[in-house]
Amino acid sequence: MSVDFKTFVSLAPAVSAAKLPVLLRGRHGIGKSQVVYQLAANAGMPVVERRASQMTEGDLVGLPSIEGNRTSFNPPDWFKQACEEPVVLFLDEVDRATLEVRQGIFELTDSRKLNGHNLHPETIIFAAVNGGEHGENYQVNEMDPAELDRWSVWDIEPTVEDWLAWGKENVDGLIWDFINQNRNHLEHEGDIEPNKRYPSRRSWDRLDKVLKQADALEASPAMFNLAQSFVGFEAAVALNDFAKNYERVVTVAQLLNGERLEALEAFSLNEHCALIEKLEAEGNCKIEIPAEQLANLANYFVMLPSEAAMKLWGVISQGGVQSNVVSLHQANDGAVGSHLAQILGA
């Protein structure tokens, strides 16, 4: 059974608090590594990362030294740090590692020690792999039951909302709005053609960085060509077309401030629903909305088609602030209440 990142982030700290290792399994580019760094930041701990697929036995054991008539092995720098101070030890691509390296990791996850050196009591272990349900699409090795038994195993299947929540603070509004309104382009689903470029959550993040660097966040040959190199032809065409009409996009701030009314009047049902989703994502309805902004929301509400109006009412209601619900219902001399009654009576 898969979980989304919201569920994982809420529960994984309990496993870490027990000093038990956590294994994330999932498709490439969904943000497994990023969420490990996020959890580490939340815990105020540095991350020591090693890519297990590139390691040899020597990278685990370290180099020998001779004392008297005995040979001992000095731990490598990364492992020594994990033994001497609290860190998040992150081992990536464990299922691509050699058998010898995985045997060493086996001891590490089982006993919290390696070659006689013990991890710091507060150090926690995370790992990420592409195996599991999607393993047939990758050049990975199977992990046997005894190996998996040492881990708390989480199969990650993130939702679009996971990415949108992350993207709100991390990508340009154009990219965020495009994904919000074109969710099928966030990542590829279905069969994979060999050597074809497909979009992933990671590739959208990278494209965003490059478009900002190139000052190409508007429809242009530069946008299309850069996008094609990161997210593939189909998504690049859709993004460039979306950018051509981006002047139709209204921000949540403009909605609440009563601006861009002519643009709102020209919106399609899908555009209204996308704007309402942005309002929900920004969390405006979870705090008390100023009276002037509620009046603007009321004006917007009465212009909405029935489906979008009910969606907005649901977002306001589920925000949990009763004064918003009451004030909106009574706003503009009861216009919202009348419109709502009309919809419900239809």
C-alpha positions as CSV (number, residue, x, y, z in Angstrom):
1,M,0.0,0.0,0.0
2,S,1.4,3.4,-1.0
3,V,1.2,6.6,0.9
4,D,1.6,10.3,-0.1
5,F,4.2,12.6,1.2
6,K,1.8,14.3,3.6
7,T,1.2,11.0,5.4
8,F,4.9,10.0,5.3
9,V,6.1,13.3,6.8
10,S,3.6,13.0,9.6
11,L,4.6,9.5,10.6
12,A,8.3,9.0,9.7
13,P,9.5,11.1,12.6
14,A,8.0,8.5,15.0
15,V,10.2,5.8,13.4
16,S,13.3,8.0,13.5
17,A,12.6,8.8,17.2
18,A,12.9,5.1,17.9
19,K,16.2,5.1,16.0
20,L,15.0,2.7,13.4
21,P,16.0,3.0,9.8
22,V,13.5,4.3,7.2
23,L,13.5,3.1,3.5
24,L,11.6,5.1,0.9
25,R,10.6,3.3,-2.3
26,G,9.2,5.0,-5.4
27,R,9.6,6.2,-8.9
28,H,12.5,8.5,-9.9
29,G,12.1,12.3,-9.6
30,I,9.2,12.3,-7.1
31,G,11.2,14.0,-4.3
32,K,12.4,11.1,-2.1
33,S,15.7,12.7,-1.5
34,Q,14.2,16.1,-1.0
35,V,11.8,14.9,1.7
36,V,14.7,13.4,3.6
37,Y,16.5,16.8,3.7
38,Q,13.2,18.4,4.7
39,L,12.8,16.1,7.7
40,A,16.4,16.6,8.6
41,A,15.9,20.4,8.5
42,N,12.8,20.1,10.7
43,A,14.9,18.1,13.2
44,G,17.8,20.6,13.0
45,M,20.2,17.9,11.9
46,P,22.9,17.8,9.2
47,V,22.6,15.3,6.4
48,V,25.5,12.9,5.5
49,E,24.6,11.5,2.1
50,R,26.3,8.7,0.3
51,R,25.2,7.0,-3.0
52,A,25.4,3.3,-2.2
53,S,25.5,2.4,-5.9
54,Q,28.9,4.1,-6.2
55,M,30.4,2.6,-3.1
56,T,32.9,-0.3,-2.7
57,E,33.7,-2.4,0.4
58,G,36.6,0.0,1.1
59,D,34.2,2.9,1.2
60,L,32.4,1.2,4.1
61,V,35.3,-0.4,5.9
62,G,37.9,2.4,5.6
63,L,41.7,2.0,5.6
64,P,43.8,-0.2,7.9
65,S,46.3,0.9,10.5
66,I,48.7,-1.3,12.5
67,E,49.1,-1.0,16.2
68,G,51.6,-3.4,17.7
69,N,50.8,-6.8,16.1
70,R,47.2,-5.9,15.4
71,T,45.4,-4.4,12.3
72,S,42.4,-2.1,12.8
73,F,40.4,-0.3,10.3
74,N,39.8,3.5,10.5
75,P,36.2,4.4,9.5
76,P,35.8,6.7,6.4
77,D,35.1,10.3,7.1
78,W,31.4,10.2,6.5
79,F,30.9,7.2,8.8
80,K,33.2,8.7,11.5
81,Q,31.0,11.8,11.5
82,A,27.8,9.7,11.9
83,C,29.5,8.0,14.9
84,E,30.7,11.1,16.6
85,E,27.8,13.5,16.2
86,P,24.0,13.3,15.5
87,V,23.3,13.3,11.8
88,V,20.8,12.0,9.3
89,L,22.7,9.3,7.4
90,F,21.1,9.1,4.0
91,L,22.0,6.2,1.8
92,D,20.7,6.6,-1.8
93,E,20.2,3.9,-4.4
94,V,20.8,1.0,-2.0
95,D,19.2,-1.5,-4.4
96,R,21.7,-0.6,-7.1
97,A,24.7,-1.3,-4.7
98,T,26.9,-4.3,-4.9
99,L,26.1,-7.3,-2.7
100,E,29.1,-6.6,-0.5
101,V,28.1,-3.1,0.1
102,R,24.6,-4.1,0.9
103,Q,25.9,-6.7,3.4
104,G,27.6,-3.9,5.2
105,I,24.5,-1.7,5.2
106,F,22.6,-4.8,6.5
107,E,24.8,-4.7,9.6
108,L,24.4,-1.0,9.9
109,T,20.6,-1.2,9.8
110,D,20.4,-4.2,12.0
111,S,22.9,-3.3,14.8
112,R,23.6,0.4,14.2
113,K,27.3,-0.4,13.9
114,L,29.8,-1.3,11.2
115,N,33.2,-3.0,11.5
116,G,33.2,-2.4,15.3
117,H,32.3,1.3,15.1
118,N,28.9,2.3,16.6
119,L,26.7,5.1,15.3
120,H,26.1,8.1,17.6
121,P,23.0,7.3,19.7
122,E,21.0,10.2,18.0
123,T,22.1,9.5,14.4
124,I,19.2,8.3,12.3
125,I,19.3,6.4,9.0
126,F,17.3,7.0,5.8
127,A,17.6,5.3,2.4
128,A,15.9,5.6,-1.0
129,V,15.4,3.1,-3.8
130,N,13.5,2.8,-7.1
131,G,12.5,-0.8,-6.4
132,G,9.3,-2.2,-5.1
133,E,6.1,-1.8,-7.2
134,H,7.9,0.1,-10.0
135,G,11.2,-2.0,-9.9
136,E,10.6,-3.6,-13.3
137,N,11.2,-0.2,-14.9
138,Y,14.7,0.2,-13.4
139,Q,18.0,-1.5,-13.3
140,V,17.8,-2.4,-9.7
141,N,18.4,-5.5,-7.5
142,E,15.7,-7.2,-5.4
143,M,16.0,-6.8,-1.7
144,D,15.3,-10.1,0.1
145,P,12.8,-10.5,3.1
146,A,15.6,-10.5,5.7
147,E,17.1,-7.3,4.3
148,L,13.8,-5.5,4.1
149,D,12.9,-6.7,7.7
150,R,15.6,-4.3,9.0
151,W,13.9,-1.3,7.5
152,S,10.6,0.6,8.0
153,V,9.5,0.4,4.4
154,W,7.4,3.2,2.8
155,D,6.1,3.0,-0.8
156,I,5.7,6.6,-1.8
157,E,3.0,7.6,-4.4
158,P,2.8,11.4,-4.1
159,T,-0.3,13.3,-5.0
160,V,-0.4,16.4,-7.2
161,E,-1.4,18.3,-4.1
162,D,2.0,17.2,-2.5
163,W,3.8,18.9,-5.4
164,L,1.6,22.0,-5.4
165,A,2.1,22.5,-1.7
166,W,5.9,22.2,-2.2
167,G,5.9,24.3,-5.4
168,K,4.0,27.2,-3.9
169,E,7.3,28.4,-2.3
170,N,9.7,26.9,-4.7
171,V,8.7,27.5,-8.4
172,D,7.5,30.5,-10.4
173,G,3.8,31.2,-10.4
174,L,3.6,30.5,-14.1
175,I,4.9,26.9,-13.6
176,W,2.7,26.4,-10.5
177,D,-0.4,27.6,-12.4
178,F,0.4,25.5,-15.4
179,I,0.7,22.3,-13.3
180,N,-2.4,23.2,-11.3
181,Q,-4.4,23.5,-14.5
182,N,-2.7,20.8,-16.5
183,R,-2.1,18.0,-13.9
184,N,-1.6,15.3,-16.4
185,H,1.7,17.0,-17.4
186,L,3.3,16.8,-13.9
187,E,4.6,13.3,-14.6
188,H,4.2,10.5,-17.0
189,E,1.9,7.6,-16.3
190,G,1.6,4.5,-18.3
191,D,4.0,2.6,-20.6
192,I,7.4,4.1,-21.2
193,E,9.0,4.3,-24.7
194,P,12.8,3.7,-24.6
195,N,14.9,6.9,-24.8
196,K,11.9,9.2,-24.8
197,R,12.0,12.3,-22.5
198,Y,9.2,12.4,-20.0
199,P,8.3,15.0,-17.3
200,S,8.8,14.3,-13.6
201,R,8.4,16.3,-10.5
202,R,12.2,16.8,-10.4
203,S,12.4,17.9,-14.1
204,W,9.8,20.7,-13.5
205,D,11.9,22.0,-10.6
206,R,15.0,22.0,-12.8
207,L,13.2,23.6,-15.7
208,D,11.9,26.3,-13.4
209,K,15.5,27.2,-12.3
210,V,16.7,27.3,-15.9
211,L,13.8,29.4,-17.2
212,K,14.5,31.9,-14.4
213,Q,18.2,32.0,-15.2
214,A,17.4,32.5,-18.9
215,D,14.7,35.1,-18.2
216,A,12.4,33.0,-20.4
217,L,9.3,32.8,-18.3
218,E,7.0,33.8,-21.2
219,A,6.0,32.1,-24.4
220,S,9.0,32.1,-26.8
221,P,11.2,29.7,-28.8
222,A,13.7,29.8,-25.8
223,M,11.0,28.6,-23.4
224,F,9.9,25.8,-25.8
225,N,13.4,24.5,-26.5
226,L,14.4,24.6,-22.9
227,A,11.2,23.0,-21.7
228,Q,11.5,20.3,-24.4
229,S,15.0,19.3,-23.0
230,F,13.6,18.9,-19.5
231,V,10.0,17.7,-19.7
232,G,9.7,16.4,-23.3
233,F,7.9,17.6,-26.4
234,E,4.2,17.3,-25.4
235,A,4.6,19.1,-22.1
236,A,6.8,21.8,-23.7
237,V,4.1,22.5,-26.3
238,A,1.4,22.7,-23.6
239,L,3.5,25.0,-21.4
240,N,4.3,27.4,-24.2
241,D,0.7,27.6,-25.3
242,F,-0.3,28.2,-21.7
243,A,2.2,31.0,-21.4
244,K,0.8,32.7,-24.4
245,N,-2.5,33.1,-22.6
246,Y,-1.0,33.7,-19.1
247,E,-2.3,37.3,-19.0
248,R,-5.7,35.7,-18.4
249,V,-4.4,34.3,-15.1
250,V,-5.7,36.1,-12.0
251,T,-3.8,35.8,-8.7
252,V,-5.4,35.2,-5.3
253,A,-4.3,38.6,-4.1
254,Q,-6.0,40.3,-7.1
255,L,-9.2,38.3,-6.5
256,L,-9.3,39.3,-2.8
257,N,-8.5,43.0,-3.7
258,G,-11.3,43.1,-6.3
259,E,-8.9,43.6,-9.2
260,R,-9.0,42.1,-12.8
261,L,-12.8,41.8,-12.8
262,E,-12.9,41.9,-16.6
263,A,-10.5,38.9,-16.7
264,L,-12.7,37.0,-14.2
265,E,-15.8,37.6,-16.2
266,A,-14.1,35.9,-19.2
267,F,-13.0,32.8,-17.2
268,S,-14.1,29.3,-18.2
269,L,-15.4,26.9,-15.5
270,N,-12.0,25.2,-15.3
271,E,-10.2,28.6,-14.8
272,H,-12.6,29.5,-12.0
273,C,-12.0,26.1,-10.3
274,A,-8.2,26.5,-10.7
275,L,-8.4,30.0,-9.1
276,I,-10.5,28.6,-6.2
277,E,-7.9,25.8,-5.7
278,K,-5.2,28.5,-5.5
279,L,-7.2,30.3,-2.9
280,E,-7.4,27.1,-0.9
281,A,-3.7,26.3,-1.4
282,E,-2.6,29.7,-0.1
283,G,-4.5,29.2,3.2
284,N,-6.4,32.5,3.1
285,C,-9.6,30.8,4.3
286,K,-7.9,29.4,7.5
287,I,-7.7,32.9,9.0
288,E,-10.3,35.6,9.4
289,I,-10.7,37.4,6.1
290,P,-11.0,41.2,6.3
291,A,-14.4,42.6,5.6
292,E,-13.4,44.4,2.4
293,Q,-11.9,41.2,1.0
294,L,-15.0,39.2,2.0
295,A,-17.1,41.8,0.0
296,N,-14.9,41.2,-3.0
297,L,-15.3,37.4,-2.6
298,A,-19.0,37.9,-2.4
299,N,-19.0,39.8,-5.7
300,Y,-17.0,37.0,-7.2
301,F,-19.3,34.3,-5.7
302,V,-22.4,35.7,-7.4
303,M,-20.8,35.7,-10.8
304,L,-19.8,32.1,-10.6
305,P,-21.5,29.2,-12.4
306,S,-23.1,26.7,-9.9
307,E,-20.3,24.2,-9.8
308,A,-17.6,26.7,-9.1
309,A,-19.8,28.6,-6.6
310,M,-20.3,25.4,-4.6
311,K,-16.6,24.7,-4.8
312,L,-15.8,28.2,-3.3
313,W,-18.4,27.8,-0.6
314,G,-16.8,24.4,0.3
315,V,-13.4,26.0,0.5
316,I,-14.6,28.8,2.8
317,S,-16.6,26.4,5.0
318,Q,-13.7,23.9,5.3
319,G,-11.3,26.7,6.3
320,G,-12.6,26.3,9.8
321,V,-13.2,30.0,10.5
322,Q,-16.9,30.4,11.3
323,S,-16.9,34.2,11.0
324,N,-15.8,33.9,7.4
325,V,-18.8,31.6,6.6
326,V,-21.3,33.8,8.4
327,S,-20.0,37.1,7.0
328,L,-19.8,35.8,3.4
329,H,-23.3,34.5,3.6
330,Q,-24.6,37.9,4.8
331,A,-22.3,39.9,2.5
332,N,-23.5,42.5,0.0
333,D,-27.0,42.6,1.5
334,G,-27.4,38.8,1.4
335,A,-26.5,38.4,-2.3
336,V,-24.4,35.4,-1.6
337,G,-27.1,33.7,0.4
338,S,-29.6,34.4,-2.4
339,H,-27.3,32.9,-5.0
340,L,-26.6,29.9,-2.9
341,A,-30.3,29.3,-2.3
342,Q,-30.9,29.5,-6.1
343,I,-28.2,26.9,-6.7
344,L,-29.5,24.6,-4.1
345,G,-33.0,25.0,-5.2
346,A,-32.2,24.4,-8.9
